[in-house]
Amino acid sequence: MGYGVVDCMIVPPDPVLPAYAGANVRGIVPALLAPGRERHPRPNWMPESAWSAPAVVLLVIDGLGWEQLRERSALAPNLAALAGGPITTVAPSTTATALTSITTGLTPGEHGLVGYRVEIAGEVVNLLRWASSHGDVRRSVEPAATQPFAPFLGDSPPVVSRADLEGTAFTEAHLRGARQRGWRLASGLPVIVSGLVAAGERFVYAYYDGIDKVAHERGFGEHYDAELVTVDRMVGDLIDRLPAGTAVLVTADHGQVDVGERIVDPHPDLLRMARQQSGEGRFRWLHAKPGAAAELLVAAREHHGAQAWVHSRDELIAAGWFGPVVSPPVAARYGDVALVPYAPVSFHDPADSGPFALVCRHGSLTSAEMLVPLLCAVS
């Protein structure tokens, strides 16, 4: 997504806002599992074949953005042949938030897992690892209390994902009550899923994370292309194995932007007024020191308005970025000022680090990050 210059002033593009009331990832599970859904009109963004099929497999491919898939359709003939198109994910466009919206059918402002690194009870908690700078926080930040809503409308479908994700705190927070069926090699995912449907399961949730991992570590290149080819073959294998008439619905939690070495340190004026940071590089929250929130917002716009949408928490809540309702306890998990890049950059926080530098990132509201596929085939 580009931006223009008028009279030497940067004109930011419009953000791609989540269509929470329509074609959005949060609506998939309610559309498929709501009691009596057959008596209601099919949402116009839901493929008809998924709506009417006797059994549905919902496959979430972490990190597979619509724009990235469309640009490489020749590498993914099975995915390219599926019916459907793009829908929006949530804000921020990040895994913990989007997966929870997918499984619960709720907006981020409702379910409360509002980012990658979130301030809860005075600590910044990495929600995927469920850890703070002091280590594991599962006892002090209980997953079921932090995200109290039952996934899958209270049903307990089988969930097919990596075996080592079973029993983690984040799994408990967004998948509790589901029946875990872990795969150890990607080749096992179609085998397990097809076996469940053959045994009579009418809805199966499956999750694959290889695209996201490769994009983070290697960027867009040969490794990414090879992984996309592998994923496409896996989808083809799954469709071929399933009992006749089963619908396979493919979506994702977010897309990606190649940031590379374009890492931006928040201006020292901002750091002087901030007590800490949370979020992630493409949706960076600044938590103001007491009494400094207004001044922090002004300074953030002055120093970083040419790279990012810069807004206060109240502005983003009022604009509906996180859904029509944000309860006070959930609002308290956000920072005071958000730096949300529209340029291909990432905002640095020394406390937000991992084993390697990330090449591709996500979290912001550009089309590359916000648009994800919703595609369907019938076996």
Backbone torsions as a table, in degrees:
resi	resn	phi	psi	omega
1	MET	NA	126.7	-178.0
2	GLY	-95.0	-179.8	174.8
3	TYR	-147.5	156.2	-173.7
4	GLY	-112.0	171.9	178.8
5	VAL	-125.3	125.5	178.6
6	VAL	-128.4	121.6	-179.7
7	ASP	52.8	41.2	178.0
8	CYS	67.2	12.4	177.6
9	MET	-107.6	135.9	176.5
10	ILE	-72.6	128.0	176.2
11	VAL	-106.3	105.1	-177.2
12	PRO	-69.2	151.0	175.2
13	PRO	-72.0	167.5	173.6
14	ASP	-77.3	137.8	175.2
15	PRO	-70.3	153.1	173.2
16	VAL	-86.0	102.6	-175.2
17	LEU	-80.7	145.5	177.2
18	PRO	-63.5	133.3	177.9
19	ALA	-90.5	67.7	-171.7
20	TYR	-57.8	-31.2	-178.1
21	ALA	-87.0	-0.9	-176.7
22	GLY	-139.4	-120.9	-173.0
23	ALA	-77.6	84.1	-175.7
24	ASN	-143.1	150.7	-176.9
25	VAL	-58.7	-28.7	-178.1
26	ARG	-66.9	-17.8	-177.7
27	GLY	-90.4	-6.2	-172.9
28	ILE	-67.6	-55.1	-177.0
29	VAL	-63.1	-45.3	174.9
30	PRO	-58.7	-37.4	179.2
31	ALA	-64.5	-32.8	-177.3
32	LEU	-88.1	-31.8	-169.2
33	LEU	-114.2	-8.3	-176.4
34	ALA	-59.4	134.1	177.6
35	PRO	-58.2	136.4	178.4
36	GLY	69.2	19.8	-176.2
37	ARG	-61.1	-28.4	-178.0
38	GLU	-65.4	-14.6	179.4
39	ARG	-91.3	-1.0	-177.5
40	HIS	-114.3	155.1	178.2
41	PRO	-61.4	142.5	176.3
42	ARG	-68.6	131.7	174.1
43	PRO	-56.4	137.6	-173.4
44	ASN	-68.2	-12.6	178.6
45	TRP	-95.3	-7.1	179.5
46	MET	-91.0	123.1	178.9
47	PRO	-55.4	134.4	-175.0
48	GLU	-60.6	-36.1	-177.2
49	SER	-64.5	-32.6	176.5
50	ALA	-72.5	-34.2	-177.9
51	TRP	-66.7	-36.2	-172.3
52	SER	-102.1	-4.5	-175.2
53	ALA	-71.5	148.1	177.6
54	PRO	-70.8	-23.9	177.3
55	ALA	-143.9	143.9	-177.5
56	VAL	-131.6	135.0	169.4
57	VAL	-107.8	121.2	174.7
58	LEU	-99.8	111.1	-179.0
59	LEU	-105.8	117.1	177.4
60	VAL	-101.4	117.8	179.2
61	ILE	-103.1	104.2	-174.3
62	ASP	-59.3	127.1	172.7
63	GLY	85.4	1.4	-177.0
64	LEU	-88.0	89.7	178.5
65	GLY	-73.5	153.4	-179.8
66	TRP	-61.3	-44.8	-176.8
67	GLU	-66.1	-39.0	179.0
68	GLN	-66.5	-39.5	178.8
69	LEU	-67.3	-43.9	-178.5
70	ARG	-62.9	-38.7	-179.8
71	GLU	-67.7	-20.7	-176.3
72	ARG	-121.1	31.1	-174.8
73	SER	-60.6	-29.1	179.9
74	ALA	-65.9	-24.6	178.5
75	LEU	-83.4	-12.0	-172.9
76	ALA	-131.9	67.1	-175.0
77	PRO	-63.7	-32.7	179.1
78	ASN	-67.2	-45.6	177.9
79	LEU	-67.6	-39.5	-178.5
80	ALA	-64.4	-25.1	-177.7
81	ALA	-83.6	-8.7	-176.0
82	LEU	-78.5	151.0	176.7
83	ALA	-78.9	149.9	177.1
84	GLY	128.5	-162.7	-177.2
85	GLY	-172.5	-158.6	-175.7
86	PRO	-86.1	146.8	167.7
87	ILE	-131.1	174.8	-179.4
88	THR	-97.6	152.8	170.1
89	THR	-97.4	-160.8	-173.3
90	VAL	-105.3	176.2	176.1
91	ALA	-117.5	129.7	-5.1
92	PRO	-69.8	157.7	-178.4
93	SER	-83.3	72.9	-174.7
94	THR	-137.3	157.4	-167.1
95	THR	-60.5	-52.5	-175.1
96	ALA	-58.3	-41.7	-178.0
97	THR	-73.2	-46.8	-175.3
98	ALA	-69.8	-43.2	179.3
99	LEU	-61.8	-37.4	179.2
100	THR	-68.2	-37.2	175.2
101	SER	-66.2	-37.4	178.4
102	ILE	-63.3	-49.0	-173.4
103	THR	-75.8	-33.5	-178.3
104	THR	-90.9	-20.7	-173.8
105	GLY	74.2	18.0	-176.4
106	LEU	-113.2	158.1	174.4
107	THR	-77.6	162.4	176.9
108	PRO	-57.7	-37.5	179.5
109	GLY	-65.0	-19.9	177.4
110	GLU	-90.4	-51.7	-173.2
111	HIS	-79.7	-25.7	170.2
112	GLY	91.4	-4.8	174.0
113	LEU	-90.2	83.5	-159.2
114	VAL	-95.6	14.4	178.1
115	GLY	173.4	-173.8	179.1
116	TYR	-78.2	-50.4	176.3
117	ARG	-121.6	120.2	-168.4
118	VAL	-129.2	138.4	176.3
119	GLU	-79.1	118.4	178.1
120	ILE	-134.7	124.9	178.5
121	ALA	54.0	39.6	174.3
122	GLY	85.5	-6.0	179.2
123	GLU	-117.6	147.6	173.3
124	VAL	-87.3	115.8	-174.4
125	VAL	-106.7	126.2	170.6
126	ASN	-76.8	110.4	-171.1
127	LEU	-73.2	-25.7	176.9
128	LEU	-72.8	-37.2	177.7
129	ARG	-94.0	-15.1	-176.4
130	TRP	53.6	51.6	-177.3
131	ALA	-143.3	151.7	173.0
132	SER	-113.7	-171.3	178.0
133	SER	-64.1	-15.3	179.2
134	HIS	-96.4	3.9	178.8
135	GLY	106.4	-159.4	-177.0
136	ASP	-60.9	135.5	-177.6
137	VAL	-121.8	22.6	-175.6
138	ARG	-60.0	-33.2	-179.6
139	ARG	-76.3	-39.4	-177.4
140	SER	-85.2	-26.7	177.5
141	VAL	-121.0	85.0	-173.5
142	GLU	-70.4	129.2	-176.7
143	PRO	-56.6	-43.3	-176.5
144	ALA	-71.2	-25.4	176.4
145	ALA	-83.2	-33.3	-179.5
146	THR	-70.9	-37.0	176.2
147	GLN	-129.8	91.1	-168.7
148	PRO	-85.5	-0.9	-172.9
149	PHE	-93.6	137.5	-179.5
150	ALA	-69.5	134.4	175.2
151	PRO	-75.9	165.1	173.9
152	PHE	55.2	36.6	177.5
153	LEU	55.4	31.4	179.0
154	GLY	87.2	-3.3	177.3
155	ASP	-78.5	170.9	-180.0
156	SER	-130.8	68.1	-178.2
157	PRO	-74.0	164.8	171.4
158	PRO	-70.9	140.4	177.5
159	VAL	-119.9	122.8	-177.3
160	VAL	-110.1	108.4	179.9
161	SER	-147.3	-179.4	-179.6
162	ARG	-55.4	136.4	-175.2
163	ALA	-61.1	-33.3	-176.5
164	ASP	-76.8	-1.8	173.6
165	LEU	-87.2	-14.8	179.5
166	GLU	-63.7	134.4	175.8
167	GLY	83.6	-2.2	178.4
168	THR	-75.3	161.9	-178.8
169	ALA	-65.9	-40.6	178.7
170	PHE	-65.3	-37.6	174.8
171	THR	-60.4	-43.2	177.8
172	GLU	-62.0	-37.6	-176.7
173	ALA	-68.8	-38.3	-173.4
174	HIS	-115.0	-4.8	-178.1
175	LEU	-132.8	10.5	-172.6
176	ARG	-60.1	143.2	-178.9
177	GLY	90.8	-18.6	177.4
178	ALA	-75.3	159.2	179.6
179	ARG	-94.6	109.1	-173.8
180	GLN	-76.8	132.3	175.9
181	ARG	-132.0	95.0	-171.0
182	GLY	-83.3	141.6	171.0
183	TRP	-107.6	146.1	179.2
184	ARG	-104.8	-27.0	173.5
185	LEU	-125.9	146.6	-176.9
186	ALA	-57.4	-31.0	179.9
187	SER	-62.7	-21.3	-179.2
188	GLY	-78.5	-19.6	-176.4
189	LEU	-60.6	-51.3	179.0
190	PRO	-62.2	-33.6	-179.4
191	VAL	-65.1	-47.1	-178.2
192	ILE	-67.4	-46.7	-177.6
193	VAL	-61.9	-47.5	-178.3
194	SER	-63.8	-35.1	177.4
195	GLY	-65.3	-37.8	178.6
196	LEU	-65.9	-43.5	179.7
197	VAL	-67.1	-40.8	178.3
198	ALA	-61.7	-29.1	179.4
199	ALA	-82.0	-2.0	173.9
200	GLY	113.4	1.6	178.3
201	GLU	-68.6	133.2	-179.1
202	ARG	-93.9	-17.7	176.9
203	PHE	-143.6	128.1	178.1
204	VAL	-130.2	132.2	176.6
205	TYR	-103.4	127.4	179.9
206	ALA	-128.0	148.5	-174.8
207	TYR	-139.0	133.7	178.8
208	TYR	-135.4	134.0	-170.3
209	ASP	-118.8	11.6	-174.4
210	GLY	-67.1	-38.4	-179.7
211	ILE	-59.9	-45.8	-179.0
212	ASP	-61.9	-44.0	-178.5
213	LYS	-62.6	-45.6	-178.5
214	VAL	-65.2	-43.0	-179.9
215	ALA	-62.6	-42.0	178.6
216	HIS	-61.3	-46.2	-172.4
217	GLU	-86.0	-35.9	-171.6
218	ARG	-113.5	-15.1	-176.8
219	GLY	76.8	-166.8	177.7
220	PHE	-89.1	116.5	-178.3
221	GLY	-179.0	-152.3	-175.2
222	GLU	-61.9	-39.8	-178.8
223	HIS	-66.5	-42.2	178.5
224	TYR	-63.0	-46.5	-178.9
225	ASP	-61.0	-41.7	179.9
226	ALA	-64.3	-39.3	178.5
227	GLU	-67.2	-38.8	177.4
228	LEU	-62.9	-41.0	176.8
229	VAL	-60.2	-42.4	179.2
230	THR	-63.8	-44.4	179.1
231	VAL	-62.9	-41.8	-179.9
232	ASP	-62.2	-40.7	177.3
233	ARG	-65.1	-38.8	178.2
234	MET	-61.9	-42.2	177.7
235	VAL	-63.6	-43.8	177.8
236	GLY	-61.3	-41.9	178.3
237	ASP	-62.9	-42.0	179.4
238	LEU	-61.3	-47.5	-179.7
239	ILE	-61.0	-41.2	-179.0
240	ASP	-66.7	-31.8	-174.8
241	ARG	-82.7	-25.9	-171.3
242	LEU	-70.7	149.7	174.4
243	PRO	-57.1	148.0	-177.8
244	ALA	-56.7	137.1	178.1
245	GLY	93.7	-7.5	179.2
246	THR	-74.8	135.3	176.5
247	ALA	-93.4	136.8	172.5
248	VAL	-111.1	118.6	-179.1
249	LEU	-110.1	119.9	-175.6
250	VAL	-110.6	129.0	175.2
251	THR	-143.3	-171.9	-179.4
252	ALA	-149.6	169.5	-179.6
253	ASP	-94.3	-24.7	-178.9
254	HIS	-173.4	168.2	171.0
255	GLY	-101.2	-156.0	-174.4
256	GLN	-144.7	154.9	171.5
257	VAL	-129.1	134.1	176.3
258	ASP	-78.0	111.0	-179.3
259	VAL	-100.3	-37.1	179.8
260	GLY	60.0	-127.9	-177.8
261	GLU	-95.6	12.9	-179.7
262	ARG	-83.5	71.1	-178.1
263	ILE	-102.8	128.3	-175.7
264	VAL	-112.0	126.8	172.6
265	ASP	-82.2	127.9	173.6
266	PRO	-53.5	141.4	-176.4
267	HIS	-56.2	143.0	179.5
268	PRO	-53.7	-31.6	177.4
269	ASP	-60.0	-37.2	179.4
270	LEU	-70.4	-44.3	-178.4
271	LEU	-64.5	-30.7	177.8
272	ARG	-64.9	-31.5	-177.8
273	MET	-96.9	-5.5	-176.8
274	ALA	-103.8	136.5	176.9
275	ARG	-85.6	-25.3	175.0
276	GLN	-170.1	172.6	176.6
277	GLN	-120.6	157.3	172.0
278	SER	-145.1	-165.1	-177.1
279	GLY	77.1	-136.9	179.3
280	GLU	-154.0	179.6	-170.1
281	GLY	-59.7	-29.7	-179.0
282	ARG	-108.4	13.0	167.4
283	PHE	-156.4	74.4	-172.3
284	ARG	-90.4	122.4	175.9
285	TRP	-96.5	135.0	172.5
286	LEU	-108.1	126.9	179.7
287	HIS	-100.8	114.9	-172.4
288	ALA	-74.3	148.1	168.3
289	LYS	-67.8	157.0	-177.3
290	PRO	-50.8	126.6	176.8
291	GLY	82.3	0.5	-173.9
292	ALA	-106.0	3.9	-172.0
293	ALA	-61.9	-45.0	-177.7
294	ALA	-65.5	-44.6	179.5
295	GLU	-65.9	-36.9	178.4
296	LEU	-62.4	-41.1	179.4
297	LEU	-63.5	-44.5	179.8
298	VAL	-61.4	-45.8	-178.7
299	ALA	-66.6	-38.2	-179.7
300	ALA	-64.4	-39.9	177.8
301	ARG	-67.6	-38.2	-179.9
302	GLU	-64.7	-43.9	-171.9
303	HIS	-89.6	-26.0	-172.7
304	HIS	-130.3	8.9	178.9
305	GLY	-65.9	-17.6	178.0
306	ALA	-83.5	-4.5	-179.3
307	GLN	-120.6	-22.9	-167.3
308	ALA	-146.4	155.9	163.9
309	TRP	-73.9	124.6	-177.4
310	VAL	-118.3	117.4	-175.9
311	HIS	-142.7	157.0	171.7
312	SER	-80.4	162.5	175.4
313	ARG	-55.9	-46.6	-177.7
314	ASP	-62.2	-37.3	178.8
315	GLU	-63.8	-42.7	-178.4
316	LEU	-70.4	-37.6	176.6
317	ILE	-63.9	-45.1	-179.7
318	ALA	-64.1	-32.5	-179.7
319	ALA	-80.0	-5.6	176.1
320	GLY	81.2	17.8	-178.9
321	TRP	-59.0	-32.2	-174.2
322	PHE	-107.3	9.0	-179.2
323	GLY	114.3	168.5	-175.9
324	PRO	-71.2	-19.3	-178.4
325	VAL	-130.2	128.2	172.9
326	VAL	-130.7	111.8	-177.8
327	SER	-70.8	154.6	179.3
328	PRO	-54.9	-42.8	177.7
329	PRO	-61.6	-36.3	177.4
330	VAL	-72.0	-41.5	179.2
331	ALA	-58.0	-32.9	-179.2
332	ALA	-67.6	-14.4	179.5
333	ARG	-82.8	-15.2	176.5
334	TYR	-83.8	161.0	172.8
335	GLY	-80.2	-169.1	-179.0
336	ASP	-91.4	-34.7	-177.7
337	VAL	-135.1	134.1	-179.7
338	ALA	-109.0	134.4	170.4
339	LEU	-107.6	110.0	-173.6
340	VAL	-121.7	97.3	-170.5
341	PRO	-66.7	135.9	164.3
342	TYR	-100.3	-20.5	171.0
343	ALA	-77.9	157.9	-178.7
344	PRO	-78.9	65.7	-179.1
345	VAL	-131.2	168.3	176.4
346	SER	-133.3	137.5	179.4
347	PHE	-88.6	128.9	-172.4
348	HIS	-83.2	139.7	169.3
349	ASP	-137.0	116.5	-176.8
350	PRO	-60.1	-22.3	178.4
351	ALA	-81.1	-10.0	-178.5
352	ASP	-107.4	88.5	-176.1
353	SER	-142.2	165.5	179.9
354	GLY	-145.0	-166.7	-176.3
355	PRO	-72.6	-14.9	178.8
356	PHE	-151.7	158.2	177.7
357	ALA	-71.5	136.0	-178.9
358	LEU	-83.5	134.3	178.4
359	VAL	-90.0	-58.5	174.1
360	CYS	-95.4	145.3	-179.2
361	ARG	-140.2	173.9	-179.8
362	HIS	-155.8	177.3	-179.0
363	GLY	131.7	-29.7	-175.0
364	SER	-84.5	-172.6	-174.8
365	LEU	-114.8	34.2	170.1
366	THR	-79.2	160.2	-179.4
367	SER	-62.2	-33.3	-180.0
368	ALA	-63.0	-28.2	-179.0
369	GLU	-97.0	-32.0	-170.8
370	MET	-89.3	-26.3	-177.5
371	LEU	-91.3	126.6	179.5
372	VAL	-128.2	157.7	-179.1
373	PRO	-77.5	150.6	162.9
374	LEU	-132.2	98.7	-171.3
375	LEU	-121.9	151.4	-175.4
376	CYS	-142.5	141.4	170.9
377	ALA	-137.2	156.5	176.0
378	VAL	-117.6	128.2	-177.0
379	SER	-70.3	NA	NA
